[in-house]
Amino acid sequence: MAVSSILLLLLLLPIPLYLGALVFFLNPNRSHGKGTPPPSPPPIPILGNLWLTKSFSRLGHVLCRLKAIYGPIFTLYIGRSPAVFIMDRTLAHHALVRKGVAFAHRPPPLSTAHALSGNLRTINMAAYGPYWRLLRRALSAGVFHPSQLSLQADARAWALDALVDELVARAKAGGGVVKPSESFQLFSFRLFTLLCFGEKLDEGLISSMREAQMDTLDLAVMLRVYNLVPKILLVMFLGRWKKFLCIRRRLHDLFAPLIRARQQLRQSHGDTAAKLTSYLDSLLDLKHVEQGGRTLTEEEIVSLCSEFLSASADTTSTAVEWIIANLVIHQDMQEKLYEEIKSVMGGTQRATIEENDIRRMPYLKAVVLEGLRRHPPVHLLLPHTVVEDTAVDGYVIPRGAIVNCSVAEVGRDGEVWAESMEFRPERFLGGGEGEGVDLMGSLEIKMMPFGAGRRMCPGMGISVLLVEYLVANMVSRFRWEGVEGEEVDMTEEPGLTVGMKNPFRARIVPRGST
């Protein structure tokens, strides 16, 4: 809903409510304790700074404009709640790494948070503490552990074969032209459902699960406003909320039978039952020591599996789509990558490029890193908060304030990256400003597509490998050409991930054909 519509509705509110709000907003920092908070545009009663943008799709432009005015750290008021935005790599490192414990917390739950995250019992939403560490350890020591990557080769090959067959069929039907965005999404979802549940699922079930996941995420984006407007106005969004709960029940109905089947298989055959260690196996083994050694409930497992799929599949496919789009535009880079692939693969008869091959492809790694820098799938990290007043860059971030760090601004910092808006993989090779960049951000942050500090993404290793794997195999199998008369539109479309507003089309030619 446009802010102008909300303003009209606010005219119906009683005058005393405005007067009380006005007292607060005339001196919004009076309850923040000692110290000066980061600067802020003038807030207005009830809405705070929501008047600055008519839609969430324009938020990135608004933040860049405010950075130019107020500097690399500033405050926006959402209602009366302060939200601090950090738009600088040095300040992000100071907050997320140097003061990692202080910034490892999540904001207090919003109106929709309990339903979105299974009563706040997912990794992203759980409070910083023993339960969060238990969940994160199950993921990082299980399906995301480096030792598992080579064991997942058959799973990757299965999903890749399905993708290649699909692209070939679409090209045949489209006169050689494909729009690969949905195919990349299906590749990611097929693979991550296998890694999640440990089984190759029927295509019909995969499609139903993906549809339910996408509906959940789409409504979650729309329901952001549910958390921002005064409670008196929430009745306007009741229909959306009911629809979200229906979709959530559908997701449970799809996941629960798979969870029960895995439980029965493990009970019947023990540890020898599973051909592939899955995320679900790790969740079924979890015991919450601080709660009497209890196992996770079915509803908790559903929420965690949903989180796993939404956090993994969409970000991977989005990253690949941006990279292939750039290779369509920059044919010289595509051919340079193909020559590297031929050089490494030599006379091998293997059609699929695997993990050990990828390790010997520095240009491939440079292409992928440049894609993650220039087009990070997520432009803002999930919100952090501090549980006590915390100093950053001479300002005091007040206790309970929401803290947002900009991934996009850090990776496009012109003081670090020459011609930062250009796609130039060579910057990650010898002598370039990105050579040896540390994605963990331990000593300094130059880019942080996976976040930094204690809450950084535990799936960084598998994510980078999968993007490299898919890009390499796509370039190895096909030559990607532009469609005559069409330009690749690089306009961004903000959402939970930032994809292409107009997904590109390309003509694909199997390598070796005339």
C-alpha positions as CSV (number, residue, x, y, z in Angstrom):
1,M,0.0,0.0,0.0
2,A,1.3,3.5,-0.9
3,V,2.2,5.7,2.0
4,S,-0.3,8.3,0.7
5,S,-3.1,5.9,1.3
6,I,-2.0,5.3,4.8
7,L,-1.8,9.1,5.4
8,L,-5.5,9.5,4.4
9,L,-6.5,6.8,6.9
10,L,-4.5,8.5,9.6
11,L,-6.8,11.5,9.3
12,L,-9.4,9.5,11.1
13,L,-7.3,9.0,14.2
14,P,-8.1,11.1,17.3
15,I,-6.2,14.3,17.9
16,P,-4.8,13.3,21.3
17,L,-2.9,10.5,19.7
18,Y,-1.2,13.0,17.4
19,L,-0.3,15.2,20.3
20,G,1.3,12.3,22.2
21,A,3.2,11.2,19.1
22,L,4.3,14.8,18.4
23,V,5.9,15.1,21.9
24,F,7.9,12.0,21.2
25,F,9.0,13.0,17.7
26,L,10.0,16.5,18.7
27,N,12.6,14.9,20.9
28,P,13.0,11.3,19.6
29,N,16.3,10.7,21.2
30,R,15.4,11.6,24.8
31,S,14.9,8.0,25.9
32,H,18.2,6.7,24.3
33,G,20.4,7.4,27.2
34,K,23.8,9.1,27.0
35,G,25.3,9.8,23.6
36,T,24.1,10.9,20.2
37,P,22.5,8.4,17.9
38,P,23.3,8.4,14.2
39,P,21.7,11.4,12.3
40,S,18.1,11.1,10.9
41,P,15.8,12.9,8.5
42,P,13.0,14.7,10.4
43,P,10.4,12.1,11.4
44,I,6.6,12.8,11.4
45,P,4.1,11.5,13.9
46,I,3.0,7.9,13.6
47,L,4.8,7.2,10.4
48,G,8.3,8.2,11.4
49,N,10.3,8.3,8.2
50,L,8.0,6.1,6.1
51,W,7.1,9.2,4.1
52,L,10.5,9.0,2.4
53,T,9.5,6.2,0.0
54,K,6.3,5.1,-1.7
55,S,7.3,1.5,-1.9
56,F,9.9,-0.9,-0.6
57,S,11.2,-1.4,-4.2
58,R,12.6,2.2,-3.9
59,L,14.3,1.7,-0.6
60,G,17.8,1.1,-2.1
61,H,17.6,4.4,-3.9
62,V,16.4,6.2,-0.8
63,L,19.3,4.7,1.3
64,C,21.9,5.9,-1.2
65,R,20.5,9.4,-1.2
66,L,20.5,9.5,2.6
67,K,24.0,8.3,2.7
68,A,25.1,11.2,0.5
69,I,23.3,13.6,2.9
70,Y,24.0,12.1,6.4
71,G,27.0,10.0,5.9
72,P,27.7,6.2,6.1
73,I,25.6,5.6,9.2
74,F,22.2,7.1,9.8
75,T,18.8,6.4,11.5
76,L,15.4,6.0,10.0
77,Y,12.3,5.9,12.3
78,I,9.8,3.1,11.6
79,G,6.9,4.5,13.6
80,R,8.8,5.5,16.8
81,S,11.3,2.7,16.5
82,P,14.8,3.6,15.4
83,A,16.4,1.6,12.5
84,V,20.1,2.3,12.0
85,F,21.6,1.8,8.5
86,I,25.3,1.0,8.1
87,M,26.5,1.7,4.5
88,D,30.3,1.5,4.9
89,R,32.6,-1.5,5.0
90,T,34.8,-0.2,7.9
91,L,31.8,0.5,10.1
92,A,30.3,-2.9,9.1
93,H,33.5,-4.6,10.1
94,H,33.5,-2.7,13.4
95,A,29.9,-3.7,14.2
96,L,29.7,-7.3,12.8
97,V,33.2,-8.5,13.5
98,R,35.0,-6.4,16.1
99,K,31.8,-6.1,18.2
100,G,30.3,-9.3,16.9
101,V,28.8,-10.5,20.2
102,A,27.1,-7.1,20.8
103,F,25.5,-7.2,17.3
104,A,24.7,-10.9,17.1
105,H,21.2,-10.4,18.4
106,R,17.9,-10.2,16.4
107,P,15.3,-7.5,16.9
108,P,12.3,-8.2,19.1
109,P,9.7,-10.3,17.3
110,L,7.3,-8.3,15.0
111,S,3.7,-9.1,14.4
112,T,4.4,-11.7,11.7
113,A,7.6,-13.1,13.0
114,H,6.1,-16.0,15.0
115,A,4.3,-17.4,12.0
116,L,7.1,-16.8,9.6
117,S,9.7,-18.6,11.7
118,G,7.8,-21.3,13.5
119,N,7.5,-19.3,16.7
120,L,11.1,-17.9,16.3
121,R,12.7,-21.3,16.3
122,T,14.7,-21.0,13.0
123,I,18.4,-20.2,12.7
124,N,17.8,-16.8,11.2
125,M,15.2,-15.7,13.8
126,A,16.3,-17.5,17.0
127,A,17.7,-15.4,19.8
128,Y,21.5,-15.5,20.1
129,G,22.2,-18.2,22.6
130,P,22.3,-21.9,23.2
131,Y,19.3,-22.9,21.0
132,W,20.7,-20.8,18.1
133,R,24.1,-22.4,18.5
134,L,22.5,-25.9,18.5
135,L,20.6,-25.2,15.3
136,R,23.6,-23.6,13.5
137,R,25.9,-26.4,14.5
138,A,23.5,-29.0,13.1
139,L,23.7,-27.2,9.7
140,S,27.4,-26.4,9.6
141,A,28.5,-29.8,10.9
142,G,26.1,-31.6,8.7
143,V,25.0,-31.0,5.1
144,F,27.1,-27.8,4.8
145,H,30.3,-29.3,6.2
146,P,33.2,-29.2,3.7
147,S,33.6,-32.9,4.0
148,Q,30.1,-33.4,2.6
149,L,30.7,-31.5,-0.6
150,S,32.4,-34.4,-2.5
151,L,29.8,-36.8,-1.2
152,Q,27.1,-34.7,-2.8
153,A,28.6,-35.0,-6.4
154,D,25.9,-37.5,-7.5
155,A,23.2,-35.1,-6.2
156,R,24.6,-32.2,-8.2
157,A,25.0,-34.3,-11.3
158,W,21.3,-35.5,-11.0
159,A,20.1,-31.9,-10.8
160,L,22.4,-30.8,-13.6
161,D,21.3,-33.5,-16.0
162,A,17.6,-32.4,-15.4
163,L,18.6,-28.8,-16.1
164,V,20.5,-29.6,-19.3
165,D,17.6,-31.7,-20.6
166,E,15.1,-28.9,-19.8
167,L,17.2,-26.2,-21.5
168,V,17.6,-28.4,-24.6
169,A,13.9,-29.0,-24.8
170,R,13.1,-25.3,-24.3
171,A,15.6,-24.3,-26.9
172,K,14.1,-26.8,-29.4
173,A,10.6,-25.4,-28.7
174,G,11.8,-21.8,-28.9
175,G,13.9,-21.8,-32.0
176,G,17.1,-22.0,-30.0
177,V,16.1,-19.3,-27.6
178,V,15.5,-19.8,-23.9
179,K,14.7,-17.7,-20.8
180,P,16.8,-19.6,-18.3
181,S,15.7,-18.0,-15.0
182,E,13.1,-20.5,-14.1
183,S,15.3,-23.4,-15.2
184,F,18.1,-22.2,-12.9
185,Q,15.5,-21.9,-10.1
186,L,14.3,-25.4,-10.6
187,F,17.9,-26.7,-10.6
188,S,18.5,-25.1,-7.2
189,F,15.2,-26.3,-5.8
190,R,15.7,-29.9,-7.0
191,L,19.1,-30.1,-5.5
192,F,18.3,-28.5,-2.2
193,T,15.2,-30.6,-1.7
194,L,17.4,-33.6,-2.1
195,L,20.0,-32.2,0.4
196,C,17.2,-31.3,2.7
197,F,15.1,-34.5,2.7
198,G,17.7,-37.1,1.5
199,E,15.6,-38.3,-1.3
200,K,15.0,-37.6,-5.0
201,L,11.5,-36.4,-5.0
202,D,8.9,-36.7,-7.7
203,E,8.8,-33.7,-10.1
204,G,5.1,-33.1,-9.2
205,L,5.9,-32.9,-5.5
206,I,8.9,-30.7,-6.1
207,S,6.7,-28.3,-8.2
208,S,4.1,-28.2,-5.4
209,M,6.7,-27.5,-2.7
210,R,8.3,-24.8,-4.8
211,E,5.0,-23.1,-5.5
212,A,4.1,-23.2,-1.8
213,Q,7.5,-21.8,-0.8
214,M,7.3,-19.0,-3.4
215,D,3.8,-18.1,-2.3
216,T,5.0,-18.0,1.3
217,L,7.9,-15.7,0.5
218,D,5.8,-13.4,-1.8
219,L,3.2,-12.9,1.0
220,A,6.0,-12.4,3.5
221,V,7.3,-9.5,1.5
222,M,3.8,-8.0,1.2
223,L,3.2,-8.5,4.9
224,R,6.3,-6.4,5.8
225,V,3.8,-3.5,6.0
226,Y,1.9,-5.5,8.7
227,N,4.8,-4.8,11.0
228,L,5.1,-1.1,10.2
229,V,1.6,0.4,10.5
230,P,-0.2,1.2,13.8
231,K,-2.1,-1.7,15.2
232,I,-5.4,0.2,14.7
233,L,-4.9,-0.2,10.9
234,L,-4.0,-3.9,10.9
235,V,-7.6,-4.9,10.0
236,M,-6.9,-3.7,6.5
237,F,-4.4,-6.5,6.0
238,L,-6.5,-9.3,7.6
239,G,-7.2,-10.9,4.3
240,R,-3.5,-11.2,3.4
241,W,-2.8,-12.6,6.8
242,K,-5.4,-15.3,6.5
243,K,-4.1,-16.2,3.1
244,F,-0.6,-16.5,4.5
245,L,-1.7,-18.8,7.2
246,C,-3.5,-21.0,4.6
247,I,-0.3,-21.3,2.6
248,R,1.7,-22.0,5.7
249,R,-0.7,-25.0,6.4
250,R,-0.2,-26.2,2.9
251,L,3.6,-26.2,3.4
252,H,3.2,-28.2,6.5
253,D,1.0,-30.7,4.7
254,L,3.7,-31.2,2.0
255,F,6.7,-31.5,4.4
256,A,5.2,-33.5,7.3
257,P,4.8,-36.8,5.3
258,L,8.4,-36.6,4.2
259,I,9.5,-36.0,7.8
260,R,7.5,-39.0,9.1
261,A,8.7,-41.2,6.3
262,R,12.3,-40.4,7.1
263,Q,11.7,-41.1,10.8
264,Q,10.2,-44.5,10.0
265,L,13.1,-45.4,7.6
266,R,15.7,-44.5,10.3
267,Q,13.8,-46.5,12.9
268,S,13.5,-49.5,10.6
269,H,17.0,-49.6,9.2
270,G,19.2,-47.5,11.5
271,D,22.2,-45.5,10.2
272,T,22.5,-47.7,7.1
273,A,19.1,-46.5,5.7
274,A,20.3,-43.2,4.3
275,K,22.2,-43.0,1.1
276,L,22.9,-39.4,1.7
277,T,23.2,-37.5,5.0
278,S,20.5,-34.9,4.8
279,Y,19.6,-31.8,6.7
280,L,16.5,-33.6,8.0
281,D,18.7,-36.3,9.5
282,S,20.6,-33.7,11.4
283,L,17.4,-32.2,12.7
284,L,16.0,-35.6,13.7
285,D,19.1,-36.2,15.8
286,L,19.0,-32.9,17.6
287,K,18.4,-32.9,21.4
288,H,17.8,-29.7,23.3
289,V,19.9,-30.3,26.4
290,E,18.7,-27.2,28.2
291,Q,15.1,-28.4,27.8
292,G,15.5,-31.9,29.2
293,G,17.0,-33.4,26.1
294,R,13.8,-33.0,24.0
295,T,13.8,-33.5,20.3
296,L,12.5,-31.0,17.8
297,T,8.7,-30.9,17.2
298,E,7.4,-31.6,13.8
299,E,6.3,-28.0,13.4
300,E,9.9,-26.8,14.3
301,I,11.3,-29.2,11.7
302,V,8.9,-27.9,9.0
303,S,10.0,-24.3,9.7
304,L,13.7,-25.2,9.6
305,C,13.3,-27.2,6.3
306,S,11.4,-24.3,4.8
307,E,14.1,-21.9,5.9
308,F,16.8,-24.1,4.4
309,L,15.1,-24.2,1.1
310,S,14.2,-20.5,0.9
311,A,17.6,-19.3,2.1
312,S,19.6,-21.7,-0.2
313,A,17.7,-22.2,-3.5
314,D,16.7,-18.7,-4.5
315,T,20.0,-17.0,-3.7
316,T,22.0,-19.6,-5.7
317,S,19.8,-19.4,-8.8
318,T,19.7,-15.6,-8.6
319,A,23.5,-15.3,-8.5
320,V,23.9,-17.7,-11.4
321,E,21.3,-15.7,-13.5
322,W,23.2,-12.5,-13.0
323,I,26.6,-14.1,-13.9
324,I,25.3,-15.8,-17.1
325,A,23.6,-12.5,-18.1
326,N,26.9,-10.7,-17.9
327,L,28.6,-13.5,-19.9
328,V,26.0,-13.0,-22.6
329,I,26.8,-9.3,-22.7
330,H,30.6,-9.9,-22.5
331,Q,31.3,-12.6,-25.0
332,D,35.0,-12.2,-24.6
333,M,34.8,-13.1,-20.9
334,Q,32.6,-16.1,-21.8
335,E,35.2,-17.4,-24.3
336,K,38.1,-16.8,-21.9
337,L,36.2,-18.9,-19.4
338,Y,35.5,-21.6,-21.9
339,E,39.2,-21.7,-22.9
340,E,40.1,-22.2,-19.2
341,I,37.6,-25.0,-18.9
342,K,39.0,-26.8,-22.0
343,S,42.6,-26.4,-20.7
344,V,41.7,-27.9,-17.3
345,M,39.5,-30.7,-18.6
346,G,42.0,-31.6,-21.3
347,G,41.2,-34.8,-23.2
348,T,38.9,-36.2,-20.4
349,Q,35.8,-37.9,-21.6
350,R,33.8,-36.6,-18.5
351,A,31.0,-34.3,-19.5
352,T,30.5,-32.8,-16.1
353,I,32.9,-30.5,-14.4
354,E,33.3,-31.3,-10.7
355,E,34.7,-29.9,-7.5
356,N,38.3,-31.0,-8.1
357,D,38.3,-29.5,-11.6
358,I,36.9,-26.2,-10.3
359,R,39.8,-25.8,-7.9
360,R,42.1,-25.4,-10.9
361,M,40.0,-22.7,-12.6
362,P,41.1,-19.3,-11.3
363,Y,39.2,-17.3,-13.9
364,L,36.0,-19.1,-13.1
365,K,36.4,-18.1,-9.5
366,A,37.1,-14.5,-10.5
367,V,33.9,-14.5,-12.6
368,V,31.8,-15.8,-9.7
369,L,33.4,-13.4,-7.2
370,E,32.7,-10.5,-9.5
371,G,29.1,-11.6,-9.9
372,L,28.7,-11.8,-6.1
373,R,30.3,-8.4,-5.7
374,R,28.4,-6.6,-8.4
375,H,25.1,-8.4,-8.1
376,P,24.7,-9.7,-4.5
377,P,21.4,-11.7,-4.3
378,V,20.7,-9.9,-1.0
379,H,21.3,-6.2,-0.7
380,L,20.6,-5.8,3.1
381,L,21.6,-8.3,5.7
382,L,18.8,-9.6,8.0
383,P,18.4,-7.1,10.8
384,H,20.6,-7.2,13.8
385,T,20.1,-5.4,17.1
386,V,22.0,-4.5,20.3
387,V,20.8,-5.3,23.8
388,E,22.6,-2.3,25.3
389,D,23.7,1.1,24.1
390,T,26.7,0.5,21.8
391,A,29.1,3.0,20.3
392,V,30.0,3.0,16.6
393,D,32.0,5.7,14.8
394,G,31.3,8.2,17.6
395,Y,27.6,7.6,17.7
396,V,25.6,5.6,20.1
397,I,23.3,2.9,18.7
398,P,20.5,2.8,21.3
399,R,19.5,-0.4,23.0
400,G,16.8,-2.3,21.0
401,A,17.5,-0.4,17.7
402,I,17.2,-2.4,14.5
403,V,20.6,-2.4,12.7
404,N,20.8,-3.0,9.0
405,C,24.0,-3.4,7.0
406,S,24.1,-2.8,3.2
407,V,25.8,-5.6,1.3
408,A,25.4,-3.8,-2.0
409,E,27.0,-0.5,-0.9
410,V,30.0,-2.3,0.7
411,G,30.6,-4.3,-2.5
412,R,30.3,-1.3,-4.7
413,D,32.5,1.1,-2.7
414,G,34.4,3.2,-5.3
415,E,37.2,3.8,-2.8
416,V,38.0,0.0,-2.9
417,W,36.8,-1.1,-6.3
418,A,37.9,0.8,-9.5
419,E,34.9,1.4,-11.8
420,S,32.8,-0.4,-9.2
421,M,29.7,-0.6,-11.2
422,E,31.5,-2.4,-14.1
423,F,31.6,-6.2,-14.4
424,R,35.4,-6.9,-14.4
425,P,36.5,-10.4,-13.2
426,E,40.1,-9.5,-13.7
427,R,40.0,-7.4,-10.5
428,F,40.2,-10.8,-8.6
429,L,43.3,-12.0,-10.4
430,G,47.0,-11.1,-9.9
431,G,47.5,-7.5,-9.0
432,G,43.8,-6.6,-8.9
433,E,42.1,-4.9,-6.0
434,G,40.2,-8.0,-5.2
435,E,43.1,-10.5,-5.3
436,G,42.9,-12.8,-2.2
437,V,39.7,-11.2,-0.9
438,D,38.5,-12.8,2.3
439,L,34.7,-13.5,2.1
440,M,34.8,-14.2,5.9
441,G,35.8,-10.6,6.5
442,S,37.9,-11.5,9.5
443,L,40.6,-8.8,9.1
444,E,38.7,-6.4,6.9
445,I,35.5,-6.3,4.8
446,K,35.8,-5.5,1.0
447,M,32.6,-7.4,0.1
448,M,30.2,-9.5,2.2
449,P,27.6,-11.4,0.0
450,F,27.2,-13.9,2.9
451,G,27.3,-11.4,5.7
452,A,30.1,-11.3,8.4
453,G,30.6,-12.0,12.0
454,R,28.7,-14.5,14.1
455,R,25.5,-14.4,12.1
456,M,27.1,-14.8,8.7
457,C,25.6,-17.4,6.4
458,P,26.8,-20.9,7.4
459,G,26.3,-22.1,3.8
460,M,29.0,-19.9,2.2
461,G,31.2,-22.8,1.1
462,I,28.5,-24.9,-0.6
463,S,26.9,-21.8,-2.1
464,V,30.1,-20.6,-3.8
465,L,30.8,-24.2,-5.0
466,L,27.3,-24.5,-6.5
467,V,27.5,-21.2,-8.3
468,E,30.9,-22.1,-9.7
469,Y,29.7,-25.6,-10.6
470,L,26.6,-24.3,-12.5
471,V,28.3,-21.5,-14.3
472,A,31.2,-23.8,-15.4
473,N,28.9,-26.5,-16.6
474,M,26.6,-24.1,-18.4
475,V,29.5,-22.5,-20.3
476,S,31.0,-25.9,-21.0
477,R,27.8,-27.3,-22.5
478,F,26.5,-24.2,-24.3
479,R,27.6,-21.1,-26.0
480,W,25.3,-18.3,-24.7
481,E,24.5,-15.6,-27.2
482,G,22.3,-12.6,-27.2
483,V,19.0,-12.6,-29.1
484,E,19.0,-10.4,-32.2
485,G,17.2,-7.1,-31.5
486,E,17.1,-7.6,-27.8
487,E,19.3,-6.1,-25.1
488,V,19.9,-7.8,-21.7
489,D,18.2,-5.5,-19.2
490,M,20.3,-5.3,-16.0
491,T,17.6,-3.5,-14.0
492,E,17.3,-4.9,-10.5
493,E,14.0,-6.0,-9.0
494,P,14.1,-5.8,-5.1
495,G,12.5,-8.5,-3.0
496,L,13.7,-11.0,-0.5
497,T,16.4,-11.5,-3.1
498,V,17.4,-8.9,-5.8
499,G,16.9,-10.5,-9.2
500,M,16.5,-9.2,-12.7
501,K,13.4,-7.1,-13.2
502,N,13.2,-8.5,-16.8
503,P,14.8,-12.0,-16.9
504,F,17.0,-12.2,-20.0
505,R,16.6,-14.4,-23.0
506,A,19.5,-16.0,-24.8
507,R,20.2,-18.2,-27.7
508,I,22.0,-21.3,-26.6
509,V,24.2,-23.3,-29.0
510,P,25.6,-26.7,-27.8
511,R,29.4,-26.6,-27.8
512,G,30.8,-28.4,-30.8
513,S,27.9,-27.8,-33.1
514,T,28.2,-25.6,-36.1
